[in-house]
Amino acid sequence: QVQLVESGGGLVQAGGSLRLSCAASGRMFSSPGMGWFRQAPGKEREFVAAIRWIGGSPDYADSVKGRFTISRDNAKNTVYLQMNSLKSEDTGLYYCAVLLMVTGRRWYENPGYWGQGTQVTVSS
């Protein structure tokens, strides 16, 4: 029903920048937006950022506020994650997700479709 393709990951030095892209296709009529999540080796997958397709303000994990910026191009069903001032702790496999409707939780806490992930490695 939905396909997500992430790109833009790579190896960068601490302090560097990367821009991730996630192109979505398929039927997402009930989706309020898209989000980025990441998973470091041996750790749980965690929320990074999310943006609504229409209206609202982006949401960010505290750990990336001021460094990461999520943006969208609704015409292309594409979401971006600009990552600046990267730290070694940002290393992980980054996934984009189509978010689904949810009640009783934060609006971005219900990812329904995942991309394959793109690796971000920050060296120091």
N, C-alpha and C positions, 0 to 999 in steps of 0.2 A: 504494500500500500504506500509506504513512504521509504524513500531512499535518501541517505545522507552521505555526502562525500566530503571528508575533511582534507585539507592540504595546508602546507605552509610550515610544517614542523621542521626541525633541524637541530643542529648543534651550534650553540653560540656561547660566547664568553659571558661571564657575569657582567652585568651592566649593559649588555646588548639588548637588541630588540628582535622580535619576530612578529609576523602578522599571520594569523591563522584564518582560513576561510572554510566555510561550511555551506555547501550548496545542497538544498533540499528539493526533492521532487516527489510528486505524488499528491494524494489528497490529504490535506491538513485543515479541513474546514473548521474543525473544533479546537484547533490548537491556539492557545493564547500567545504563544511565542516560542522562542528557542533559547537554549542555554548551552553553556560550556561547562564541562566537568573534567576533572583530571584524576589520575590514579598513579601514585608513586609506587615503586616496588615495595611490596610488603605492607602497603597501607590501603585503607579503604578509599573507595572512590569518593571524591568530594566536589561539592559545588564550587564553581569559579565565578560565573557571571550569567546573567540572563537578560533578555530583552523581549518586550512585547512586540507583536507585529503592529499593533495600533495603540498609540498612546502610552502613558505611563513612563516612569523613569527606569533606567537600567538598575539591576541589582548586582552587587558584587560581594564576594567573600571578603571579610575584613583583611585577609592576608594579601589581597591584590588591589585593594582600593588605592587610588592615586597612581597606580602603575599600569593597570590594564584598562582597556576601553573596549566595550562591546558595541558594535554598530550593526546596522542592517541595511539591506537593499531589498525592499519588499517586491519590487518588480522582478527581481531575479531569485526570490526566495533564498537569499543568501545572507548569512550572518558572519561577521568578522570578529576577531579578537586581536586587538593590537596590544602587544605585550612589550612594555618598556622596562628598563631598569631591572632586567631579569636577574634572579638570584638562583643559587644552586638548588634551593628548596623548591623552586618552580619546576624542577625536572619531573617529568612524568608523561604518561600517555594521555593526551587530551582528546576528549570526545565531545562532539556536539550532539545535541538531542533535541528532538521535537517535544515540546512540553504539551501535556494534556491538561484538560480541565481538572481541577482539584478543589475539594472543599475541606475545611478544617485544618489546612496547612498553608504554608507560604505558597504563593501562586506558582512558583518555579520548582516546587518539590514533587513533581510528578512527571519525570521524563518517560516518554512512551516509546520512542524510537531512537536508536543509537546509530551513530556512524561507526566506522571501523577503527577510528582513532588515528591520531598523528603524534609521533613521538617528538617531544621537546626535551632536549638535553642541554643543561646549562653547566658549563665547566667553570671552575674557579681555581 
